[in-house]
């Protein structure tokens, strides 16, 4: 058998060896799909467009156990409560541990919890003492029946007052004014771009803002996991914590404009022990949404939920049930973690996550590192074998000129 045929046989044997999936020995197998415990609302929600799918790499951000459209809870933990929310996350705000979730990375419509992203993006850059005059454009296209702080055209309000109106009354008018004030020469769209830039910085890959207020807009989505990242960023600021925990704020009068008061619409402040504040949201498309934080025995837990219905518990009742479940878990319980802004994007998993979604086919097979290294060695061996006779003939010619 010639060296060429030997090399061919070696290469053929390697190429016909059954392929081993990349990561089958280095990546933990994804858990089987487990449906989220759910309670059927008495009135079915209206039909909504299907959200876009999430890429495999983004699904596994924070841990492969989170790469599921179903339930992720620690092994041995008590079952999570049944809720109407279509996705939710409970996370430790200080350690960054994700204690559990339902479809944590699934795209959902945010409604007014998107205002927390506006705060995360612009609060570090706007002087709270800065006074901003409200323009007609700030108030255009706002439904008088929607959530409004109550600012008026020509009124002059401090940025701090606008933050209070945004977070306590979920003021869509305040959101427009703040986005314009923080958007620079680009105006309100500059504020929206700052929101998207901040989501990118935080690693909130399923979040895209189209409006500063969270009113429905084209392609506007978030996820329960992303909202936990945003909550962690905002609650790291003392000014945000002070604003979000305020029950009643007095907005002072200005030239030609009367003063008024705004009252927090998050009733958990007075009804769930340890509540540090929270943000509600609702649109017909998003249904009820909520982000809140509570503290117990020095442990701060954030709860985020999307797609809840008003009955039987509503978003606040479901948030309280999920917080109770989270606080009952051991302090070291975890199914993943909240990533930090300084983590590099290339640190994300690059292999497909298999078997993580209901009905989703696994990724196709590929060569293992062992097969690839073996193939490389065979190629080198073949080259050396082919080159050996040439070197011998060259040596004989050099010895017998």
C-alpha positions as CSV (number, residue, x, y, z in Angstrom):
1,X,0.0,0.0,0.0
2,X,1.5,3.3,-1.0
3,X,1.9,6.2,1.4
4,X,-0.8,8.1,-0.5
5,X,-3.2,5.2,0.0
6,X,-2.3,4.9,3.7
7,X,-3.0,8.6,4.2
8,X,-6.3,8.3,2.4
9,X,-7.3,5.3,4.5
10,X,-6.5,7.3,7.7
11,X,-8.4,10.3,6.6
12,X,-11.4,8.3,5.5
13,X,-11.6,6.6,8.8
14,X,-11.5,9.9,10.7
15,X,-14.1,11.5,8.4
16,X,-16.5,8.6,8.7
17,X,-16.2,8.4,12.5
18,X,-19.6,9.4,14.0
19,X,-19.6,13.1,14.9
20,X,-19.8,14.2,18.5
21,X,-21.7,17.4,19.2
22,X,-19.5,20.3,20.3
23,X,-19.9,20.9,23.9
24,X,-21.5,17.5,24.7
25,X,-18.8,17.0,27.3
26,X,-18.0,20.6,28.2
27,X,-21.5,22.1,28.4
28,X,-24.1,20.8,30.9
29,X,-27.1,19.3,29.3
30,X,-30.1,21.6,29.2
31,X,-32.9,20.5,31.5
32,X,-36.1,19.2,30.0
33,X,-38.9,21.7,29.3
34,X,-41.1,22.2,32.4
35,X,-44.3,24.2,32.0
36,X,-44.7,27.2,34.2
37,X,-47.3,26.8,36.9
38,X,-50.2,28.9,35.7
39,X,-53.7,29.9,36.7
40,X,-56.2,30.6,34.0
41,X,-57.7,34.1,34.2
42,X,-61.5,34.3,34.4
43,X,-61.5,36.5,31.2
44,X,-59.1,35.3,28.4
45,X,-56.7,38.1,27.3
46,X,-57.1,39.5,23.8
47,X,-55.0,38.0,21.0
48,X,-51.6,39.5,20.5
49,X,-48.9,39.2,17.8
50,X,-46.3,36.5,18.4
51,X,-43.1,38.0,19.7
52,X,-39.9,37.4,17.8
53,X,-37.8,34.4,18.7
54,X,-34.7,34.6,20.9
55,X,-31.3,33.4,19.6
56,X,-29.7,30.5,21.4
57,X,-26.7,32.5,22.6
58,X,-28.9,35.2,24.2
59,X,-31.1,32.5,25.7
60,X,-28.2,31.2,27.8
61,X,-27.0,34.6,29.1
62,X,-26.8,34.3,32.8
63,X,-26.7,30.5,32.8
64,X,-27.9,27.6,30.6
65,X,-30.7,26.7,33.0
66,X,-32.3,30.0,32.1
67,X,-32.4,29.0,28.4
68,X,-36.0,27.9,28.5
69,X,-39.4,29.1,27.6
70,X,-40.7,27.2,30.6
71,X,-39.9,27.0,34.3
72,X,-36.4,27.2,35.9
73,X,-36.2,26.7,39.7
74,X,-33.5,25.3,41.9
75,X,-33.4,21.5,42.4
76,X,-35.4,20.5,45.4
77,X,-37.1,23.8,45.7
78,X,-40.8,24.1,46.5
79,X,-42.9,24.6,43.4
80,X,-43.3,28.3,42.4
81,X,-46.7,29.8,42.7
82,X,-49.2,29.6,39.9
83,X,-49.7,33.0,38.2
84,X,-51.2,34.5,35.1
85,X,-47.9,36.3,34.2
86,X,-46.5,34.7,31.0
87,X,-42.9,35.4,32.2
88,X,-41.2,36.3,35.4
89,X,-37.9,36.3,37.3
90,X,-37.0,36.5,41.0
91,X,-33.4,37.6,41.7
92,X,-31.2,38.6,44.5
93,X,-30.4,42.3,43.9
94,X,-27.1,42.2,45.8
95,X,-25.5,38.8,44.9
96,X,-27.0,38.8,41.4
97,X,-28.3,35.2,41.8
98,X,-31.4,34.4,39.8
99,X,-33.6,32.3,42.1
100,X,-36.1,31.2,39.5
101,X,-38.0,32.3,36.5
102,X,-40.5,31.4,33.9
103,X,-39.4,32.1,30.3
104,X,-36.8,34.5,31.6
105,X,-35.5,35.6,28.2
106,X,-38.7,35.5,26.3
107,X,-39.7,38.7,24.4
108,X,-42.6,40.5,26.0
109,X,-44.2,43.9,25.7
110,X,-43.1,46.1,28.6
111,X,-45.7,48.9,29.1
112,X,-44.7,51.4,31.8
113,X,-42.0,49.3,33.4
114,X,-40.0,50.6,30.4
115,X,-39.8,53.9,32.3
116,X,-37.2,52.2,34.6
117,X,-34.9,52.0,31.6
118,X,-35.4,55.7,30.9
119,X,-34.3,56.3,34.5
120,X,-31.3,54.0,34.2
121,X,-30.2,55.8,31.0
122,X,-30.7,59.4,31.9
123,X,-30.7,59.8,35.6
124,X,-26.8,59.7,35.7
125,X,-26.7,62.6,33.2
126,X,-29.5,65.0,34.2
127,X,-29.0,67.5,37.0
128,X,-32.0,67.1,39.3
129,X,-32.0,70.9,39.9
130,X,-32.2,71.6,36.2
131,X,-35.5,73.3,35.2
132,X,-37.2,72.2,32.0
133,X,-40.0,74.1,30.2
134,X,-42.8,71.9,28.8
135,X,-43.5,72.3,25.1
136,X,-46.6,71.5,23.1
137,X,-44.7,68.7,21.3
138,X,-44.2,67.0,24.7
139,X,-47.9,66.6,25.2
140,X,-48.9,65.7,21.7
141,X,-50.5,62.3,21.0
142,X,-51.0,61.6,24.7
143,X,-54.4,60.1,25.6
144,X,-55.8,62.2,28.4
145,X,-57.1,58.9,29.9
146,X,-53.5,57.5,30.1
147,X,-51.2,57.9,33.1
148,X,-50.1,61.5,33.3
149,X,-48.1,63.5,35.9
150,X,-50.1,66.6,35.1
151,X,-47.6,69.0,33.6
152,X,-48.9,71.8,31.4
153,X,-47.5,73.5,28.2
154,X,-45.3,76.4,29.2
155,X,-44.9,75.1,32.8
156,X,-41.4,74.9,34.2
157,X,-40.5,71.9,36.3
158,X,-37.3,70.6,37.9
159,X,-35.8,67.4,36.7
160,X,-36.3,66.0,40.2
161,X,-40.1,66.8,40.0
162,X,-40.3,65.1,36.6
163,X,-38.6,62.0,38.0
164,X,-41.1,61.9,40.8
165,X,-44.0,62.3,38.4
166,X,-42.6,59.6,36.2
167,X,-42.1,57.0,38.9
168,X,-45.0,57.7,41.2
169,X,-47.7,58.5,38.7
170,X,-46.2,56.7,35.7
171,X,-46.4,60.0,33.9
172,X,-46.2,59.6,30.1
173,X,-45.9,63.4,29.9
174,X,-43.0,63.4,32.3
175,X,-41.3,60.6,30.2
176,X,-41.6,62.7,27.0
177,X,-40.1,65.8,28.7
178,X,-37.2,63.9,30.3
179,X,-36.4,62.1,27.0
180,X,-36.2,65.5,25.3
181,X,-34.1,67.0,28.1
182,X,-31.7,64.1,28.0
183,X,-31.7,63.6,24.3
184,X,-29.5,66.6,23.5
185,X,-29.8,67.9,19.9
186,X,-31.6,64.8,18.9
187,X,-34.5,65.6,21.2
188,X,-36.9,62.8,22.4
189,X,-35.4,60.3,19.9
190,X,-32.0,61.0,21.4
191,X,-33.5,60.0,24.8
192,X,-34.9,56.8,23.3
193,X,-31.5,56.0,21.7
194,X,-29.9,56.6,25.1
195,X,-32.3,54.0,26.5
196,X,-31.3,51.4,23.9
197,X,-27.6,52.2,24.4
198,X,-28.1,51.6,28.1
199,X,-29.9,48.3,27.5
200,X,-27.0,47.2,25.4
201,X,-24.5,48.2,28.0
202,X,-26.3,46.3,30.7
203,X,-26.5,43.1,28.6
204,X,-30.3,43.5,28.3
205,X,-30.3,41.9,24.9
206,X,-34.1,41.3,24.6
207,X,-34.9,45.0,25.3
208,X,-35.6,47.6,22.6
209,X,-37.3,50.9,23.4
210,X,-39.5,52.6,20.8
211,X,-41.1,55.1,23.2
212,X,-39.7,56.7,26.4
213,X,-42.9,56.0,28.3
214,X,-43.4,52.4,27.5
215,X,-46.6,53.1,25.5
216,X,-46.7,50.5,22.8
217,X,-44.5,51.2,19.8
218,X,-43.1,49.2,16.8
219,X,-40.7,46.5,17.8
220,X,-40.7,47.4,21.5
221,X,-39.9,44.4,23.7
222,X,-38.2,43.4,26.9
223,X,-37.8,40.3,29.0
224,X,-38.2,39.4,32.7
225,X,-34.5,38.8,32.9
226,X,-33.6,42.1,31.3
227,X,-35.9,44.0,33.7
228,X,-34.0,42.4,36.6
229,X,-30.8,43.8,35.1
230,X,-32.4,47.2,34.8
231,X,-33.8,47.1,38.3
232,X,-30.3,46.2,39.6
233,X,-28.8,49.2,37.8
234,X,-31.5,51.7,39.0
235,X,-31.5,50.5,42.6
236,X,-27.8,51.0,42.8
237,X,-28.5,54.7,42.8
238,X,-29.5,56.5,46.1
239,X,-31.6,59.1,44.3
240,X,-33.6,56.5,42.4
241,X,-34.2,54.5,45.7
242,X,-35.4,57.7,47.3
243,X,-37.8,58.6,44.5
244,X,-39.3,55.1,44.0
245,X,-40.0,54.8,47.8
246,X,-41.7,58.2,48.0
247,X,-45.4,57.9,48.7
248,X,-46.6,61.5,48.1
249,X,-44.5,64.2,46.5
250,X,-45.4,67.9,46.3
251,X,-44.8,69.6,42.9
252,X,-44.2,73.3,43.6
253,X,-46.0,76.0,41.7
254,X,-44.3,78.0,39.0
255,X,-44.9,81.2,37.1
256,X,-48.5,80.8,35.9
257,X,-48.8,77.2,36.9
258,X,-50.3,75.8,40.1
259,X,-48.6,73.4,42.4
260,X,-50.0,69.9,42.9
261,X,-49.2,66.6,44.6
262,X,-48.5,63.1,43.1
263,X,-49.2,59.9,45.0
264,X,-47.4,56.6,44.4
265,X,-49.6,54.1,42.5
266,X,-47.6,51.1,43.8
267,X,-49.8,49.8,46.6
268,X,-47.3,47.2,47.7
269,X,-45.4,50.0,49.5
270,X,-48.1,49.8,52.2
271,X,-49.2,46.2,51.9
272,X,-46.2,44.1,51.5
273,X,-43.7,44.2,54.3
274,X,-40.2,45.4,53.3
275,X,-41.2,46.8,50.0
276,X,-38.6,49.3,48.8
277,X,-40.6,50.5,45.8
278,X,-41.8,49.3,42.5
279,X,-43.1,50.2,39.0
280,X,-46.4,49.1,37.5
281,X,-47.5,49.1,33.9
282,X,-50.4,48.3,31.7
283,X,-51.4,48.5,28.0
284,X,-54.0,46.4,26.1
285,X,-51.1,44.7,24.3
286,X,-48.7,44.2,27.3
287,X,-51.4,43.4,29.9
288,X,-50.2,44.0,33.5
289,X,-46.4,44.3,34.1
290,X,-44.5,44.9,37.3
291,X,-41.0,45.4,38.7
292,X,-40.5,45.7,42.4
293,X,-37.9,45.2,45.2
294,X,-38.4,44.1,48.8
295,X,-36.0,43.5,51.7
296,X,-36.2,40.8,54.4
297,X,-33.5,40.0,56.9
298,X,-31.0,42.0,55.0
299,X,-31.8,40.2,51.7
300,X,-33.1,42.3,48.8
301,X,-35.1,40.5,46.2
302,X,-36.3,41.9,42.9
303,X,-39.4,40.5,41.1
304,X,-40.2,41.2,37.5
305,X,-43.3,39.9,35.7
306,X,-44.9,40.5,32.3
307,X,-48.2,39.6,30.8
308,X,-50.3,39.3,33.9
309,X,-54.0,39.7,34.1
310,X,-56.1,41.7,36.6
311,X,-57.7,38.6,38.1
312,X,-57.5,36.6,40.3
313,X,-54.5,38.3,41.9
314,X,-53.4,41.0,39.5
315,X,-49.7,41.9,39.0
316,X,-49.2,43.1,42.6
317,X,-50.7,40.0,44.1
318,X,-48.6,37.8,41.9
319,X,-45.5,39.8,42.7
320,X,-46.2,39.3,46.4
321,X,-46.6,35.6,45.9
322,X,-43.4,35.3,44.0
323,X,-41.5,37.3,46.6
324,X,-42.8,35.1,49.4
325,X,-41.6,32.0,47.4
326,X,-38.2,33.6,46.8
327,X,-37.6,34.6,50.4
328,X,-38.4,31.1,51.5
329,X,-35.5,29.7,49.4
330,X,-32.1,29.2,50.9
331,X,-29.7,32.1,50.5
332,X,-27.5,30.0,48.2
333,X,-30.3,28.9,45.9
334,X,-29.7,29.8,42.3
335,X,-30.5,28.8,38.7
336,X,-28.3,31.5,37.1
337,X,-27.0,35.0,37.6
338,X,-27.5,38.6,36.5
339,X,-24.6,39.5,34.2
340,X,-22.7,42.7,34.8
341,X,-22.0,45.4,32.3
342,X,-18.2,44.8,32.2
343,X,-18.6,41.2,31.0
344,X,-17.4,40.8,27.5
345,X,-19.9,39.7,24.8
346,X,-17.5,37.0,23.6
347,X,-17.8,35.3,27.0
348,X,-21.3,34.2,26.0
349,X,-21.9,30.6,25.0
350,X,-21.2,30.1,21.3
351,X,-22.7,26.6,20.9
352,X,-26.3,26.0,20.3
353,X,-28.3,25.2,23.5
354,X,-30.2,22.0,22.7
355,X,-33.5,20.8,24.0
356,X,-34.2,23.9,25.9
357,X,-37.6,24.9,24.4
358,X,-40.8,23.1,24.1
359,X,-40.9,21.3,20.8
360,X,-37.6,22.8,19.6
361,X,-35.3,20.5,17.6
362,X,-31.8,20.1,18.9
363,X,-28.8,21.6,17.1
364,X,-27.2,19.4,14.4
365,X,-24.1,17.3,15.1
366,X,-20.6,18.6,14.6
367,X,-17.1,17.4,15.2
368,X,-15.7,17.1,18.7
369,X,-12.3,18.7,19.5
370,X,-10.8,15.2,19.7
371,X,-11.9,14.4,16.1
372,X,-10.6,17.8,14.9
373,X,-7.2,17.3,16.5
374,X,-7.1,13.7,15.2
375,X,-7.8,15.0,11.7
376,X,-5.1,17.5,11.9
377,X,-2.6,14.9,13.1
378,X,-3.5,12.7,10.2
379,X,-2.9,15.4,7.7
380,X,0.5,16.1,9.2
381,X,1.4,12.4,9.1
382,X,0.4,12.1,5.5
383,X,2.5,15.1,4.6
384,X,5.5,13.6,6.4
385,X,5.1,10.2,4.7
386,X,4.8,11.8,1.3
387,X,7.8,14.0,1.9
388,X,10.1,11.1,3.2
389,X,11.0,9.6,-0.3
390,X,11.7,13.0,-1.7
391,X,14.1,13.8,1.2
392,X,15.8,10.4,0.7
393,X,16.3,10.9,-3.1
394,X,17.6,14.5,-2.5
395,X,20.1,13.1,0.1
396,X,21.4,10.4,-2.4
397,X,21.8,13.1,-5.1
398,X,23.8,15.3,-2.7
399,X,26.0,12.3,-1.8
400,X,26.7,11.3,-5.4
401,X,27.0,14.5,-7.5
